[in-house]
Structures are given as structure tokens and as C-alpha cells.
Amino acid sequence: MTDEKNDSPGQETRRRRRSHGGLTLRDVAKLAGVAPITASRALNTPEQVSPEILARVRDAVERTGYVPNILAGGLASRQTRLVAAVVPTISSPVFLEMIEALTRSLTAAGYQLMLGQSGYTESREDELLEAIIGRRADGVVLTGVMRSPLARRRLLASGIPVVETWDLTPTPIDMLVGFSHGRLGSAVAAYLHGRGRRRVAIISANDDRARQRTAAFIQTAQALKLAGADGQIPACYVGAPTTVGHGRSGLRELLAAHPDIDAVFCSSDMLAMGVLNEAHAQGIDVPGRLGVIGLGDQSFARDLHPALTTVRIDGNVIGETAAHFILERIAGRRVAEPVCDIGFTIVERSTI
């Protein structure tokens, strides 16, 4: 029996680590009856070992509950197998399709999605990106186009593959999957004109992308003579993220000042639901007296009464394409078309 009093300080420290530390790869290798390097190959590159050895190592892992140290492996390979996605808010359902598609596509390739909530201010986004870059994510997916000069410089300097989404710009940082908010706003105004509406209004969030849509909607609506006698298109701006309550109060505000409006474009389906609720409370016929169109084609849109006419943005395509771009770049392959415009679709139902 060893007398611990005679141990050197280094030996005592090593014994303490073995007694109180977590399970190691060496422990798994010993149980499997293989060398640690063989156990490592079985876990990280299973195609390099025989089926018999692979089965022994996996059995040892299952019996011990061992979890590989991903950070240590990442330091050795310069990969963390993490991709970060930055969204303004996780409370809005509009981004869920994209997040689910990203998660599904990345998981299938052996990567995990790390989700960050930036809010709607540049300062919070800058802080979040600094943390992501410091942790050396293998890829970054941004919601919207990066407008902060500081964040752009940091992302460019990091060398991390970046995909901007939900917008278009002639000067992307790296890769881009999105659509034109300006063209969307113009298309909705033209659609309402084509459906016989002559006094249109808008209820919109006040974030950057929503302002792009609003400006284009107003400009096109004015050109199509959809304004009142004063030549103005009534607009009500609400905070982001938008809510049903914003839609209800927004419609009340618009009708109090402009009782002749016959259609409202809402910058989210949540706002449109609020408009429908308020119209029902006031006994306003939709779509006879008032037309309503939303944005997002959320799962509840078709189940509202009346079913909501809205603009569909395919979040699945955004997420799958962004994941494909990131994975191609991680693998060292060139992305032939790094800018993808997925467009949008006006889904006509019963509120126009």
C-alpha cells in the first residue's frame, strides 16, 4: 500500500484529478481494451477502424456515459462544429421555419446550431457577434443585412463563413439568402389596387426591414392614386416585435383619423390578426368594408375567420440554403452563386 505522505506534490495533484475529475477517453479506451488513439479514431472517424473495435468502443461509451470533449477536439482541428444563428427575437413565429430548417440541415451534417437573440438594436448585435467570433463558431447566419461597420470589419477579419438572410444588398459580407423588402412593399400596393381598393393604409413595425417595405408601399400606393384627398397614405408605426394588441390599437388609430380607408397592409400576421379582431369588435365587415393583408403566412393564417390573405416568405428555403452555403465553405468548396433571391408569394385567401 502506498503511503501518500511520501508522494511528491505533483503525484498528489495527479491522484486528486483522477479521483475527482470527469471520465476521460483513456478510461473508455481501457474498458474497450484499445489504445486511446484508437478510441479517438472510433469516435471521430469511425470509418478508420474495424467494425469489431468500433462496437467495443461504442459499448464502453454507453456503459460509462462518457461524453467527448468537443472543445478539445475543436482546438486540435480548428473546428467547433457549431454554427451560430442571430435572430432579433425568438418570440416571433416568423423566424421559426428558418431556425428549424437550419437545425435539421446542420444536424444531419454533424453540426449543432447555437442561437443568439440580438433584439432590434445594432449595439446588442455587435456585442453578440463579438462573443460568437470569440468562441470561433464554424459559421454565422445573420437575420438581415449587417449594417454596423464595426461588426462587418470583425466578421471579415475572422474568416468565418457568413450568410446574411431575410434581405438583399449589393454589398454582402460573404453570402446572402433573402428577398427585396422594397419589391415586396410595392407588390402589395399593386395587388390591393388590382383588387379594387382605393384608400389604403399600413400598420408597420419600426425596424429597418419593415421601414423598407413601408417606404416602397407608400411610394407605389401614391403613384397608383390610392391616397386620400391630402395625397398621403396613412401609416401607423408600432414597436417590434409586433403583437395582436398592436394590430387592434393600430386599426383604431387609423380609423379615428381616416375613416374612409378600405384596406390595411400589416407588417406581420400577428398585426393582421389584431386588425381582424378589432374589425369584428367594431362590426366592420371584412373584406366587404375593409380588406386586410398580412405578412409571414404563419400557421394560424389559414385558420382565422375569415382566412387571412398574406405574403409568404419561405423560411425553409432560407434555412436550408444558408446551411448548404455554410457547409460548402467549411468543406473548402466554392459556392458558385453566393447570393440567392428566394422572392415572395402573395397568398390570396378571404380578407381581400
Phi, psi and chi 1 to 4 in degrees:
 res  aa     phi    psi   chi1   chi2   chi3   chi4
   1 MET       -  134.2 -175.8  173.6 -178.8      -
   2 THR   -79.6  137.0  -57.6      -      -      -
   3 ASP   -90.7  109.0 -173.9   -7.5      -      -
   4 GLU   -62.1  -21.4  -69.3 -168.2   12.8      -
   5 LYS   -65.8  -26.0  -67.1  179.5 -179.1  178.9
   6 ASN   -91.3   -2.2  -63.0  -34.7      -      -
   7 ASP   -69.9  149.4  -73.6  -15.7      -      -
   8 SER   -75.7  160.1   68.8      -      -      -
   9 PRO   -55.5  -38.1  -25.7   34.0      -      -
  10 GLY   -65.3  -41.2      -      -      -      -
  11 GLN   -65.6  -40.0  -71.5  173.8  -43.4      -
  12 GLU   -63.6  -40.2 -175.0  178.7   -9.8      -
  13 THR   -64.3  -44.0  -60.6      -      -      -
  14 ARG   -62.6  -40.2  -74.9 -167.7  -66.0  -88.1
  15 ARG   -63.9  -40.6  178.5  177.3  -70.0  106.0
  16 ARG   -62.9  -39.6 -170.5  179.7  -60.4  114.8
  17 ARG   -65.1  -39.9  -74.2  174.9  178.9  167.8
  18 ARG   -66.6  -34.9  -74.4 -163.9  -61.2  -89.7
  19 SER   -76.1  -35.6  -59.4      -      -      -
  20 HIS  -114.3   -9.9  -58.8  -73.4      -      -
  21 GLY   -79.7  174.3      -      -      -      -
  22 GLY   -77.6  171.1      -      -      -      -
  23 LEU   -64.8  141.1 -161.0   69.8      -      -
  24 THR  -115.5  168.0   68.2      -      -      -
  25 LEU   -62.3  -32.8 -179.0   62.2      -      -
  26 ARG   -61.6  -38.6 -173.3  174.9  -63.1  -84.4
  27 ASP   -63.2  -42.8  -61.3  -42.3      -      -
  28 VAL   -63.1  -45.6  171.4      -      -      -
  29 ALA   -60.1  -40.9      -      -      -      -
  30 LYS   -63.3  -44.3 -176.5  176.9 -179.6 -179.9
  31 LEU   -65.4  -35.2 -176.6   60.7      -      -
  32 ALA   -80.8  -13.4      -      -      -      -
  33 GLY    75.7   33.6      -      -      -      -
  34 VAL  -131.7  169.6  -60.5      -      -      -
  35 ALA   -74.2  151.4      -      -      -      -
  36 PRO   -54.2  -38.9  -28.4   36.0      -      -
  37 ILE   -65.4  -33.8 -173.3   64.2      -      -
  38 THR   -69.8  -40.8  -57.0      -      -      -
  39 ALA   -62.0  -39.6      -      -      -      -
  40 SER   -62.2  -43.3  177.3      -      -      -
  41 ARG   -63.6  -40.0  -71.8 -164.4 -174.0  103.1
  42 ALA   -61.8  -35.3      -      -      -      -
  43 LEU   -82.9  -35.9  -66.2  174.6      -      -
  44 ASN   -99.8  -35.7  -62.8  -52.4      -      -
  45 THR  -136.0   72.2   52.2      -      -      -
  46 PRO   -59.9  -21.9   18.3  -30.6      -      -
  47 GLU   -69.1  -12.4   68.0  -81.2    2.6      -
  48 GLN   -90.3   -2.7  -66.2 -175.6    8.7      -
  49 VAL  -122.2  163.5  -58.8      -      -      -
  50 SER   -72.9  154.7   69.8      -      -      -
  51 PRO   -56.8  -35.1  -26.0   35.0      -      -
  52 GLU   -66.4  -44.2 -172.8  -94.6  -23.4      -
  53 ILE   -67.8  -40.8  -73.4  178.6      -      -
  54 LEU   -59.4  -42.1 -179.9   59.8      -      -
  55 ALA   -64.8  -40.6      -      -      -      -
  56 ARG   -64.8  -44.0  -78.6  159.1   51.3 -171.0
  57 VAL   -66.0  -43.7  171.8      -      -      -
  58 ARG   -65.3  -35.2  -74.0  180.0  172.1  171.6
  59 ASP   -65.6  -40.1  177.8   65.6      -      -
  60 ALA   -65.4  -39.6      -      -      -      -
  61 VAL   -62.6  -44.7  167.5      -      -      -
  62 GLU   -65.3  -39.8 -174.5  174.0  -18.0      -
  63 ARG   -70.7  -33.0  -71.2  165.2   60.6 -171.1
  64 THR   -94.0  -20.8   59.2      -      -      -
  65 GLY    76.9   20.7      -      -      -      -
  66 TYR   -65.4  136.6  171.3   71.7      -      -
  67 VAL  -118.6  122.0  177.0      -      -      -
  68 PRO   -59.7  146.5  -21.2   31.8      -      -
  69 ASN   -80.8   95.1 -173.4  -25.2      -      -
  70 ILE   -64.2  -37.4  -63.9  173.6      -      -
  71 LEU   -61.5  -43.4  179.4   58.5      -      -
  72 ALA   -62.9  -42.2      -      -      -      -
  73 GLY   -64.7  -36.4      -      -      -      -
  74 GLY   -66.6  -37.9      -      -      -      -
  75 LEU   -64.0  -36.1  -69.4  172.3      -      -
  76 ALA   -73.5  -38.3      -      -      -      -
  77 SER   -98.4   -4.3   65.8      -      -      -
  78 ARG    65.0   22.6  -61.1 -176.2   64.7   82.5
  79 GLN  -129.3  139.5  -73.4 -169.4   -5.0      -
  80 THR  -102.0  -13.1   59.1      -      -      -
  81 ARG    58.3   30.6  -57.2 -163.2   76.5   81.3
  82 LEU  -119.8  136.3  -72.5  174.9      -      -
  83 VAL  -119.3  129.4  172.6      -      -      -
  84 ALA   -97.5  135.9      -      -      -      -
  85 ALA  -119.3  133.4      -      -      -      -
  86 VAL  -112.6  120.3  178.6      -      -      -
  87 VAL  -122.6  151.9  -65.0      -      -      -
  88 PRO   -63.1  -38.7  -19.7   31.7      -      -
  89 THR  -155.1  145.2  175.3      -      -      -
  90 ILE   -94.3   -1.5   58.5  174.8      -      -
  91 SER   -85.9  -16.0   65.1      -      -      -
  92 SER   -89.5  129.8  171.9      -      -      -
  93 PRO   -72.2  -10.4   25.3  -33.2      -      -
  94 VAL   -64.7  -28.1   72.8      -      -      -
  95 PHE   -95.3   -2.8  -57.7  117.4      -      -
  96 LEU   -63.9  -41.6  -69.8 -177.5      -      -
  97 GLU   -57.6  -45.3  -93.4 -167.1  -15.5      -
  98 MET   -62.5  -45.6  178.7 -171.3   76.6      -
  99 ILE   -62.3  -43.3  -66.6  168.5      -      -
 100 GLU   -64.5  -41.1  -71.0  171.2   -4.8      -
 101 ALA   -67.5  -40.3      -      -      -      -
 102 LEU   -59.9  -48.8  -91.5  172.7      -      -
 103 THR   -59.5  -46.7  -58.0      -      -      -
 104 ARG   -62.0  -47.0 -175.0  170.8   58.6 -111.9
 105 SER   -68.9  -40.6  -60.2      -      -      -
 106 LEU   -72.0  -40.1  -68.2  170.0      -      -
 107 THR   -60.9  -40.2  -59.7      -      -      -
 108 ALA   -61.8  -25.5      -      -      -      -
 109 ALA   -97.3    5.7      -      -      -      -
 110 GLY    86.8   19.3      -      -      -      -
 111 TYR  -114.7  157.6  -73.6   78.4      -      -
 112 GLN  -115.5  147.5  -62.0  -62.3  -41.4      -
 113 LEU   -95.3  128.3 -177.2   69.0      -      -
 114 MET  -106.6  120.7  178.4  171.1   60.6      -
 115 LEU  -103.9  130.4 -168.7   61.2      -      -
 116 GLY  -122.5  139.7      -      -      -      -
 117 GLN  -105.4  117.7  179.2  174.6  -86.7      -
 118 SER   -97.4  -16.1   64.8      -      -      -
 119 GLY    74.2 -163.9      -      -      -      -
 120 TYR  -113.8   23.3  -72.4   87.4      -      -
 121 THR  -119.4  145.0   62.3      -      -      -
 122 GLU   -63.8  -35.5  -79.1 -171.6    4.9      -
 123 SER   -63.1  -42.5   59.5      -      -      -
 124 ARG   -67.0  -37.1  -76.6 -176.0   60.5 -174.6
 125 GLU   -65.6  -40.3 -167.7  169.2   51.1      -
 126 ASP   -58.9  -46.6  -74.6  -10.1      -      -
 127 GLU   -63.3  -42.1  -67.2  171.4    3.4      -
 128 LEU   -65.5  -42.5 -177.1   57.0      -      -
 129 LEU   -66.4  -35.6  -76.5  171.0      -      -
 130 GLU   -60.2  -42.1 -176.9  177.9   -0.6      -
 131 ALA   -66.9  -39.4      -      -      -      -
 132 ILE   -66.5  -45.7  -71.1  169.6      -      -
 133 ILE   -63.5  -39.7  -66.2  168.8      -      -
 134 GLY   -62.2  -29.2      -      -      -      -
 135 ARG   -89.7    1.6  -75.0  162.8  175.9   77.8
 136 ARG    54.8   55.2  -68.6  -62.1 -176.8  -91.7
 137 ALA   -61.4  151.1      -      -      -      -
 138 ASP   -78.3  -15.1  -70.0  -28.1      -      -
 139 GLY  -164.2  157.5      -      -      -      -
 140 VAL  -132.5  130.6  177.1      -      -      -
 141 VAL  -115.0  120.5  177.9      -      -      -
 142 LEU  -105.8  143.3  -58.4  174.0      -      -
 143 THR   -90.9  112.3  -57.8      -      -      -
 144 GLY    93.1  172.4      -      -      -      -
 145 VAL   -86.8  135.1  169.8      -      -      -
 146 MET   -73.2  117.6  176.7   51.2   61.1      -
 147 ARG  -107.5  -12.9  -56.6 -171.5 -172.7  -78.9
 148 SER   -74.4  119.0  163.2      -      -      -
 149 PRO   -59.1  -37.9  -22.7   33.4      -      -
 150 LEU   -63.7  -47.2  174.9   60.5      -      -
 151 ALA   -65.7  -38.3      -      -      -      -
 152 ARG   -60.4  -45.0  -75.8 -179.2   67.0   92.3
 153 ARG   -62.3  -42.1  -73.1 -164.2  -59.0  -88.4
 154 ARG   -65.5  -42.3  -75.6  174.8  170.3  168.2
 155 LEU   -66.5  -41.8  -74.0  167.0      -      -
 156 LEU   -63.6  -41.8  -74.5  167.0      -      -
 157 ALA   -69.0  -27.5      -      -      -      -
 158 SER   -71.4  -27.8   72.6      -      -      -
 159 GLY    75.8    6.4      -      -      -      -
 160 ILE   -77.9  134.1  -61.6  171.7      -      -
 161 PRO   -58.7  132.8  -23.5   33.9      -      -
 162 VAL  -127.7  134.0  176.8      -      -      -
 163 VAL  -121.6  118.5 -179.0      -      -      -
 164 GLU   -88.5  142.2  -67.2  162.0  -72.6      -
 165 THR  -133.2  169.3   63.6      -      -      -
 166 TRP    64.5   23.0  -72.7   87.9      -      -
 167 ASP  -167.1  171.8 -153.1  -15.5      -      -
 168 LEU  -130.3  149.7  -72.0  180.0      -      -
 169 THR  -156.0  147.9  176.4      -      -      -
 170 PRO   -75.4   -8.7   25.6  -33.6      -      -
 171 THR  -127.5   63.9   56.8      -      -      -
 172 PRO   -67.6  154.3   26.6  -34.4      -      -
 173 ILE   -62.7  -44.1  -64.9  173.5      -      -
 174 ASP  -149.0  -76.3 -172.3    0.8      -      -
 175 MET  -126.5  161.7  -61.7  170.2  -74.5      -
 176 LEU  -150.6  133.5  179.2   63.9      -      -
 177 VAL  -133.5  112.9 -174.2      -      -      -
 178 GLY  -171.5 -151.7      -      -      -      -
 179 PHE  -157.4  167.3   58.2   95.4      -      -
 180 SER   -91.2  116.6  168.3      -      -      -
 181 HIS   -68.7  -31.5  -69.0  -89.6      -      -
 182 GLY   -65.0  -46.6      -      -      -      -
 183 ARG   -64.5  -34.6  -72.2 -157.7  -63.7  -90.7
 184 LEU   -63.8  -48.2 -169.8  155.4      -      -
 185 GLY   -59.6  -42.4      -      -      -      -
 186 SER   -64.7  -41.0  -67.1      -      -      -
 187 ALA   -64.3  -38.1      -      -      -      -
 188 VAL   -66.1  -42.5  170.4      -      -      -
 189 ALA   -61.1  -44.1      -      -      -      -
 190 ALA   -65.1  -37.7      -      -      -      -
 191 TYR   -63.3  -46.2  170.4   77.9      -      -
 192 LEU   -62.0  -39.3  -67.7  174.8      -      -
 193 HIS   -62.0  -44.5  178.9  -94.4      -      -
 194 GLY   -64.7  -24.1      -      -      -      -
 195 ARG   -92.4   10.3  -61.5  -67.2  -67.1  166.9
 196 GLY    88.7    8.8      -      -      -      -
 197 ARG   -81.5  138.6  -56.3  -65.0  169.2  168.8
 198 ARG  -126.9   -6.5  -67.2  -62.1  179.2  -95.7
 199 ARG  -137.5   87.6  -68.8  -68.8  178.8  -92.8
 200 VAL   -98.8  159.7  -58.8      -      -      -
 201 ALA  -143.9  171.2      -      -      -      -
 202 ILE  -140.1  140.3 -175.9  168.4      -      -
 203 ILE  -116.2  120.5  -56.9  174.6      -      -
 204 SER  -137.8  148.3  175.0      -      -      -
 205 ALA   -67.4  167.0      -      -      -      -
 206 ASN  -108.4   18.9   56.5   10.2      -      -
 207 ASP   -80.6  171.3   62.9  -85.0      -      -
 208 ASP   -60.5  -47.7 -179.6   71.8      -      -
 209 ARG   -65.5  -39.3  -69.3  179.7  -64.8  -79.3
 210 ALA   -65.4  -36.9      -      -      -      -
 211 ARG   -65.3  -35.7  -74.1 -165.9  -66.7  -91.6
 212 GLN   -60.9  -45.6  -68.5  179.0   54.9      -
 213 ARG   -63.2  -43.8  -68.0 -167.8  -61.6  -91.2
 214 THR   -62.2  -45.6  -60.8      -      -      -
 215 ALA   -60.2  -44.5      -      -      -      -
 216 ALA   -68.3  -39.3      -      -      -      -
 217 PHE   -60.7  -47.8  175.2   83.5      -      -
 218 ILE   -63.9  -44.9  -70.7  174.4      -      -
 219 GLN   -60.7  -46.0 -176.6  178.0   24.8      -
 220 THR   -69.4  -41.1  -58.9      -      -      -
 221 ALA   -61.4  -40.1      -      -      -      -
 222 GLN   -65.2  -41.5  -72.1  174.3  -32.2      -
 223 ALA   -63.4  -30.9      -      -      -      -
 224 LEU   -89.8    6.7  -67.7  171.3      -      -
 225 LYS    60.2   47.3  -57.0 -172.7 -175.3  -52.4
 226 LEU  -100.7   12.9  -57.9 -177.6      -      -
 227 ALA   -92.4  167.7      -      -      -      -
 228 GLY   -78.9 -166.3      -      -      -      -
 229 ALA   -62.8  -27.3      -      -      -      -
 230 ASP   -83.7   -2.4   59.2    0.5      -      -
 231 GLY    78.7    6.3      -      -      -      -
 232 GLN  -103.0  148.4  -59.3  -60.2  -52.2      -
 233 ILE   -97.4  115.4  -57.5  -63.8      -      -
 234 PRO   -60.3  135.2  -22.2   33.2      -      -
 235 ALA  -137.3  137.8      -      -      -      -
 236 CYS  -122.4  125.3  174.1      -      -      -
 237 TYR  -107.0  135.4  -62.4   94.8      -      -
 238 VAL  -127.6  166.1  -59.4      -      -      -
 239 GLY   -73.8  158.8      -      -      -      -
 240 ALA  -109.1  142.0      -      -      -      -
 241 PRO   -74.6  151.3   27.1  -34.7      -      -
 242 THR   -80.2  155.7   55.3      -      -      -
 243 THR  -134.2  169.1   66.0      -      -      -
 244 VAL   -60.6  -40.7  171.2      -      -      -
 245 GLY   -60.2  -37.9      -      -      -      -
 246 HIS   -60.8  -39.1  -73.8  147.4      -      -
 247 GLY   -65.6  -41.4      -      -      -      -
 248 ARG   -65.6  -48.5  -64.6 -163.4   65.7  168.3
 249 SER   -68.2  -32.9   60.8      -      -      -
 250 GLY   -64.5  -42.6      -      -      -      -
 251 LEU   -66.3  -40.2 -179.0   60.7      -      -
 252 ARG   -59.4  -43.6  -71.7 -164.2  -62.6  -90.9
 253 GLU   -63.0  -44.5  179.6 -179.4  -38.1      -
 254 LEU   -64.6  -46.2  -72.5  173.2      -      -
 255 LEU   -67.3  -32.3  -70.2  174.1      -      -
 256 ALA   -64.2  -37.1      -      -      -      -
 257 ALA   -94.7  -25.3      -      -      -      -
 258 HIS  -140.1   74.1  -51.7  -83.9      -      -
 259 PRO   -66.3  -11.1   22.3  -32.3      -      -
 260 ASP   -91.6    1.2   61.7  -22.5      -      -
 261 ILE   -63.7  143.3   59.4  173.3      -      -
 262 ASP  -122.2    3.8   63.1    2.2      -      -
 263 ALA  -159.1  145.1      -      -      -      -
 264 VAL  -129.9  127.7  179.3      -      -      -
 265 PHE   -97.3  124.1  172.5   35.2      -      -
 266 CYS  -107.9  139.7  -58.4      -      -      -
 267 SER   -80.3    5.4   72.5      -      -      -
 268 SER  -158.6  158.0   74.6      -      -      -
 269 ASP   -67.4  -28.2  -73.8  -11.0      -      -
 270 MET   -63.3  -43.7  -65.8  -65.4  -75.8      -
 271 LEU   -61.1  -43.5  -76.7  173.8      -      -
 272 ALA   -62.6  -37.4      -      -      -      -
 273 MET   -62.2  -41.3 -174.4 -167.9  -61.2      -
 274 GLY   -63.5  -40.1      -      -      -      -
 275 VAL   -61.8  -44.3  167.5      -      -      -
 276 LEU   -62.4  -41.0  -69.3  177.4      -      -
 277 ASN   -62.5  -44.4  -73.6  -11.5      -      -
 278 GLU   -68.0  -39.9 -175.1   61.7   26.3      -
 279 ALA   -61.1  -42.0      -      -      -      -
 280 HIS   -63.9  -42.1  177.3   73.8      -      -
 281 ALA   -62.6  -32.0      -      -      -      -
 282 GLN   -93.1    2.1  -65.9 -167.4   31.5      -
 283 GLY    72.3   26.2      -      -      -      -
 284 ILE   -89.8  126.0  -61.9  171.1      -      -
 285 ASP   -74.3  126.5  177.4   42.2      -      -
 286 VAL  -119.0  120.0  176.2      -      -      -
 287 PRO  -101.6    4.0   35.7  -36.5      -      -
 288 GLY   -56.3  -56.4      -      -      -      -
 289 ARG   -86.2  -35.8  163.0   69.0 -178.5   82.2
 290 LEU  -138.9  126.8 -176.7   71.2      -      -
 291 GLY   -93.0  147.5      -      -      -      -
 292 VAL  -135.5  133.6 -179.2      -      -      -
 293 ILE  -133.8  135.2 -178.5  168.3      -      -
 294 GLY  -106.6 -164.0      -      -      -      -
 295 LEU  -147.9  125.7  174.4   65.5      -      -
 296 GLY   127.5  -27.6      -      -      -      -
 297 ASP    47.5   56.2 -165.5   22.8      -      -
 298 GLN   -70.6  165.0  -61.6  -54.7  -58.7      -
 299 SER   -58.8  -27.3   57.9      -      -      -
 300 PHE   -84.3  -12.0   59.1   78.6      -      -
 301 ALA   -60.8  -43.3      -      -      -      -
 302 ARG   -73.7  -17.1   67.4  176.9   65.4 -111.8
 303 ASP   -96.9   -2.8  -63.1  -39.8      -      -
 304 LEU   -71.0  163.3  -65.3  175.5      -      -
 305 HIS  -126.5  110.9 -177.6   71.7      -      -
 306 PRO   -72.9  158.4   26.2  -33.1      -      -
 307 ALA   -60.8  137.6      -      -      -      -
 308 LEU   -82.7  125.8  179.0   63.4      -      -
 309 THR   -73.7  134.1  -63.9      -      -      -
 310 THR  -154.8  175.7 -174.9      -      -      -
 311 VAL  -108.9  124.4 -176.1      -      -      -
 312 ARG   -93.9  129.4  170.5  144.7  179.8   78.2
 313 ILE  -112.8  123.6  -49.2  -61.1      -      -
 314 ASP   -80.9   92.3 -161.7  -31.7      -      -
 315 GLY   -64.7  -30.2      -      -      -      -
 316 ASN   -60.7  -45.4  -84.5  -49.5      -      -
 317 VAL   -65.1  -40.8  170.4      -      -      -
 318 ILE   -60.0  -49.3  -66.8  177.9      -      -
 319 GLY   -65.1  -45.7      -      -      -      -
 320 GLU   -65.1  -41.2  -70.4  169.6    0.2      -
 321 THR   -69.0  -41.8  -54.3      -      -      -
 322 ALA   -61.4  -43.2      -      -      -      -
 323 ALA   -62.9  -43.3      -      -      -      -
 324 HIS   -60.0  -45.2  172.0   70.5      -      -
 325 PHE   -58.8  -48.4  -78.6    0.6      -      -
 326 ILE   -60.8  -47.5  -69.0  -73.4      -      -
 327 LEU   -65.1  -37.0  -66.9  170.3      -      -
 328 GLU   -63.3  -43.8  -74.2  -67.2  -73.4      -
 329 ARG   -68.9  -37.5  -72.6  -74.6  -55.5  -77.4
 330 ILE   -61.3  -37.1  -70.6  172.9      -      -
 331 ALA   -77.3   -1.2      -      -      -      -
 332 GLY    83.8   14.6      -      -      -      -
 333 ARG   -99.1  148.7  -67.4 -173.6  -73.3  -94.9
 334 ARG   -80.9  136.4  176.9  177.9  171.6  -90.4
 335 VAL   -89.1  114.5  175.6      -      -      -
 336 ALA   -63.2  -43.4      -      -      -      -
 337 GLU  -121.1   86.0  -61.5  -69.2  -21.3      -
 338 PRO   -76.8   -2.7   27.5  -33.5      -      -
 339 VAL  -120.3  121.2  175.2      -      -      -
 340 CYS  -124.4  117.6  177.1      -      -      -
 341 ASP   -96.1  108.5 -178.4   -6.3      -      -
 342 ILE   -86.5  -10.4   68.3  161.5      -      -
 343 GLY    69.8 -161.0      -      -      -      -
 344 PHE  -155.8  165.1   52.6   85.6      -      -
 345 THR  -136.6  130.3  -55.8      -      -      -
 346 ILE   -83.2  118.5  -64.3  178.0      -      -
 347 VAL   -98.2  108.6 -178.8      -      -      -
 348 GLU   -86.2  124.6 -173.5  170.6  -51.1      -
 349 ARG  -126.6 -124.3  -65.1 -164.1  178.9  102.5
 350 SER  -113.9    4.9  -56.1      -      -      -
 351 THR  -100.2    4.3   56.5      -      -      -
 352 ILE  -123.7      -  -65.6  -67.2      -      -
